[in-house]
Amino acid sequence: MKFWRTTIAAALGLVALSAAQAQEEKPAPVPFAGGTLTITQTEEYGEKTLSFDGKELAKAYFVYFNGIVKVGGTDVALFDTGDGGNACGPAKVMVWKPEGQDVQRASIGEDDCGAPPAGVSDDAIYFVPWLLPGASGDVRKWSPQTGFALAGRLSYTPDPGTGWADVDPAKYDNIIDAFHNEAVYGEAKKLLGDGLTEMATSLLVGGGTEKTKSGIAYARGCIPHACGGGDGFMAIDTKGKKLYFARQTDKAQPDAWPALKTWPGELREAMKTALAPPQ
């Protein structure tokens, strides 16, 4: 069985396709199951309507056609839908037509701030959550024949067998990439406990790392769509095999792990500069 026909690269391709179609004023009709799928918009800034031969299937401010896949021998048309401006990803709408029956539709993510990325196999579509460090999530599967079901549960896991000698902050696009390292992840769990996921969230929007004079790598990040409130700071001392975390609060001093008084002076200054409010 070609289990993961839709890879991460393919998923990114669907995103690119959606972005391109977002620029189209009138998406082209899609021939499907002996009829036609259309996306129409009656008002310039109004909602778009997804229909099959005039039958309304979905309505939202954004409706993008992803493509047609075969699941369990049945053609399924995939669409992304959403209202935008709400910091949520799109919902996924599946459309199919059983032989001798009316067209059907199913969706996921309409009530949950977007659907997880979809992976298509021969017999089902799997919705696999993207996990932050410390988090777990359900993997759900769907097919035209059986509907939705729980396929399993995932937990974030670092790369086994990786240690401090494998840490190279210069290669990180974002400092949270360090959590893939087993030694770093274990140390972070000791320091942050159940707060690891919240800390990682505060670092999500960020770039590469900088270094102090002594060589400690650090970076600032922020919460998606909420930069400037609860921003995070993380530092990695590969020589000393230590981690440092801080997060903005409404107090004069940020929360810090370990206690701020135990930080090297140069790192305290780097953190204060990084988390200082804009002037």
SULRAWO-V783166 format. One record per residue. N is the residue number from 1. RES is the residue in one small letter. D_CENTER is the distance of its C-alpha to the mean C-alpha in Angstrom with 2 decimals. Layout:
N,RES,D_CENTER ; N,RES,D_CENTER
This chain:
1,m,26.85 ; 2,k,24.28 ; 3,f,21.48 ; 4,w,18.35 ; 5,r,19.67 ; 6,t,16.34 ; 7,t,14.92 ; 8,i,11.86 ; 9,a,14.36 ; 10,a,15.33 ; 11,a,11.95 ; 12,l,11.83 ; 13,g,15.35 ; 14,l,14.59 ; 15,v,12.40 ; 16,a,15.46 ; 17,l,17.75 ; 18,s,16.24 ; 19,a,16.59 ; 20,a,20.10 ; 21,q,21.06 ; 22,a,20.03 ; 23,q,22.98 ; 24,e,25.38 ; 25,e,27.67 ; 26,k,28.68 ; 27,p,26.42 ; 28,a,28.74 ; 29,p,29.82 ; 30,v,28.56 ; 31,p,31.33 ; 32,f,30.27 ; 33,a,32.33 ; 34,g,35.56 ; 35,g,34.26 ; 36,t,31.98 ; 37,l,28.51 ; 38,t,28.46 ; 39,i,26.25 ; 40,t,28.61 ; 41,q,28.67 ; 42,t,31.92 ; 43,e,31.30 ; 44,e,30.17 ; 45,y,27.39 ; 46,g,27.18 ; 47,e,24.99 ; 48,k,24.70 ; 49,t,26.05 ; 50,l,25.24 ; 51,s,28.52 ; 52,f,30.33 ; 53,d,34.00 ; 54,g,33.97 ; 55,k,32.25 ; 56,e,29.29 ; 57,l,26.11 ; 58,a,23.46 ; 59,k,23.55 ; 60,a,21.01 ; 61,y,20.94 ; 62,f,18.67 ; 63,v,19.35 ; 64,y,18.41 ; 65,f,19.95 ; 66,n,17.91 ; 67,g,20.87 ; 68,i,23.08 ; 69,v,22.73 ; 70,k,25.28 ; 71,v,24.45 ; 72,g,27.45 ; 73,g,29.73 ; 74,t,28.53 ; 75,d,27.07 ; 76,v,23.85 ; 77,a,22.60 ; 78,l,18.89 ; 79,f,17.79 ; 80,d,14.88 ; 81,t,16.19 ; 82,g,15.47 ; 83,d,17.45 ; 84,g,15.53 ; 85,g,16.19 ; 86,n,14.65 ; 87,a,11.34 ; 88,c,9.75 ; 89,g,8.15 ; 90,p,11.07 ; 91,a,12.91 ; 92,k,14.24 ; 93,v,18.05 ; 94,m,20.22 ; 95,v,23.86 ; 96,w,26.74 ; 97,k,30.50 ; 98,p,32.47 ; 99,e,35.86 ; 100,g,38.40 ; 101,q,36.00 ; 102,d,34.20 ; 103,v,30.71 ; 104,q,27.99 ; 105,r,24.42 ; 106,a,21.66 ; 107,s,18.23 ; 108,i,15.18 ; 109,g,12.86 ; 110,e,15.67 ; 111,d,16.32 ; 112,d,13.03 ; 113,c,11.04 ; 114,g,9.63 ; 115,a,9.52 ; 116,p,7.43 ; 117,p,7.99 ; 118,a,11.78 ; 119,g,14.24 ; 120,v,17.86 ; 121,s,20.87 ; 122,d,24.52 ; 123,d,24.69 ; 124,a,21.32 ; 125,i,17.79 ; 126,y,15.33 ; 127,f,12.05 ; 128,v,10.18 ; 129,p,7.50 ; 130,w,5.18 ; 131,l,7.61 ; 132,l,8.81 ; 133,p,12.50 ; 134,g,14.81 ; 135,a,12.64 ; 136,s,13.36 ; 137,g,12.27 ; 138,d,14.15 ; 139,v,14.07 ; 140,r,15.87 ; 141,k,17.99 ; 142,w,19.95 ; 143,s,23.06 ; 144,p,25.70 ; 145,q,28.25 ; 146,t,26.75 ; 147,g,23.93 ; 148,f,21.08 ; 149,a,21.42 ; 150,l,19.73 ; 151,a,19.31 ; 152,g,18.61 ; 153,r,16.65 ; 154,l,14.49 ; 155,s,14.79 ; 156,y,13.40 ; 157,t,16.34 ; 158,p,17.46 ; 159,d,19.51 ; 160,p,22.89 ; 161,g,25.94 ; 162,t,24.41 ; 163,g,26.35 ; 164,w,27.15 ; 165,a,28.95 ; 166,d,25.76 ; 167,v,23.98 ; 168,d,23.96 ; 169,p,22.14 ; 170,a,23.39 ; 171,k,21.04 ; 172,y,17.80 ; 173,d,15.64 ; 174,n,14.30 ; 175,i,16.30 ; 176,i,13.62 ; 177,d,14.21 ; 178,a,17.44 ; 179,f,16.10 ; 180,h,16.17 ; 181,n,19.89 ; 182,e,21.68 ; 183,a,24.21 ; 184,v,21.85 ; 185,y,19.68 ; 186,g,22.97 ; 187,e,24.35 ; 188,a,21.33 ; 189,k,21.68 ; 190,k,25.38 ; 191,l,24.92 ; 192,l,22.14 ; 193,g,22.41 ; 194,d,20.31 ; 195,g,19.12 ; 196,l,17.02 ; 197,t,13.62 ; 198,e,14.84 ; 199,m,16.05 ; 200,a,12.94 ; 201,t,11.17 ; 202,s,14.21 ; 203,l,13.70 ; 204,l,10.20 ; 205,v,11.93 ; 206,g,14.67 ; 207,g,16.55 ; 208,g,18.98 ; 209,t,21.53 ; 210,e,25.09 ; 211,k,28.06 ; 212,t,30.91 ; 213,k,34.45 ; 214,s,34.53 ; 215,g,31.38 ; 216,i,28.79 ; 217,a,25.34 ; 218,y,23.28 ; 219,a,20.57 ; 220,r,19.48 ; 221,g,16.06 ; 222,c,15.01 ; 223,i,12.73 ; 224,p,10.62 ; 225,h,13.25 ; 226,a,15.73 ; 227,c,17.11 ; 228,g,20.65 ; 229,g,20.38 ; 230,g,19.42 ; 231,d,18.62 ; 232,g,18.49 ; 233,f,20.61 ; 234,m,20.68 ; 235,a,23.56 ; 236,i,24.46 ; 237,d,28.15 ; 238,t,28.39 ; 239,k,32.20 ; 240,g,32.43 ; 241,k,29.50 ; 242,k,28.17 ; 243,l,25.02 ; 244,y,25.08 ; 245,f,22.64 ; 246,a,23.24 ; 247,r,21.63 ; 248,q,23.21 ; 249,t,25.02 ; 250,d,27.64 ; 251,k,30.26 ; 252,a,32.07 ; 253,q,30.53 ; 254,p,26.89 ; 255,d,26.10 ; 256,a,26.43 ; 257,w,26.19 ; 258,p,28.82 ; 259,a,31.26 ; 260,l,31.51 ; 261,k,35.20 ; 262,t,34.48 ; 263,w,32.39 ; 264,p,34.22 ; 265,g,35.60 ; 266,e,34.01 ; 267,l,30.53 ; 268,r,31.27 ; 269,e,32.27 ; 270,a,29.20 ; 271,m,26.99 ; 272,k,29.20 ; 273,t,29.04 ; 274,a,25.28 ; 275,l,24.75 ; 276,a,27.80 ; 277,p,27.39 ; 278,p,27.95 ; 279,q,31.63
